[in-house]
Amino acid sequence: MSANRRNDFAENLIGSTEPIGPGTVLVERCDAYRHFAAQCVELARHLHSPYDRSVLLEMALLWSRLAEHAAKIATPKEFSETP
């Protein structure tokens, strides 16, 4: 993957997220992070360069960890709010 394509991919991922806010936004953020991880894995499958594949798989791992962290933050807030 060329440097320009990596930058475009990163800008698309970063630009597609909303600012973190209370309530359901954190849950939506979790889903977005999981989606980004899946996109990284899918792109890595199509690359010929072992280095580029490893970079995208590392990004996928980091997105997954971020999703887990966001889920831990969102869960107590979701259950503690009263309708």
Residue pairs with C-beta under 8 A, 6 or more apart in sequence:
1 9
1 43
1 47
1 49
1 52
1 55
1 56
6 52
6 55
9 43
13 36
13 39
16 32
17 29
17 32
18 25
18 28
18 29
20 26
20 29
22 77
23 77
23 78
23 81
24 78
26 70
26 73
26 74
26 77
26 78
27 71
27 74
27 78
29 70
29 74
30 67
30 70
30 71
30 74
31 67
33 63
33 64
33 66
33 67
33 70
34 63
34 64
34 67
36 59
36 60
36 63
37 59
37 60
37 61
37 63
37 64
37 67
38 60
40 56
40 57
40 59
40 60
40 63
41 56
41 57
41 60
43 56
44 52
44 53
44 56
44 57
44 60
47 53
47 56
